[in-house]
């Protein structure tokens, strides 16, 4: 009569798997290190992967602070709009007076249209940017 005893130890099984993985990894590293192009490509991919991890981790931290940037940008945009309003208005009136003093009454419509379109861009352009941001 023959008695067979099988001893299963989870740690020894894991150690054997780790040795096999390590052995496979060493063989792969030898192949990569032997080829210059493959070595450069592997280095490039690993560097980009590490950079991506860093960027993803930092973007979560920065997301909370973007509200402050939006607030500051909105305030700056409001200041530019008010300043642009007065600059466009004064320049438009000055150019109309200059045109009238030269006797050109037909060019007033073009002058008004020019400054109206110029001032409208202060409101139209941010709206277009927000529209594009919402689409993507």
Secondary structure, DSSP 8 states (H G I E B T S, - for coil): ---------HHHHHHHHHHHHHHHHHHHHHHHHH-HHHHHHHHHHHHHHHHHHHHHHHHHHHHTTHHHHHHHHHHHHHHHHHHHHHHHHHHHHHHHHHHHHTT--TTHHHHHHHHHHHHHHHHHHHHHHHHHHHH-
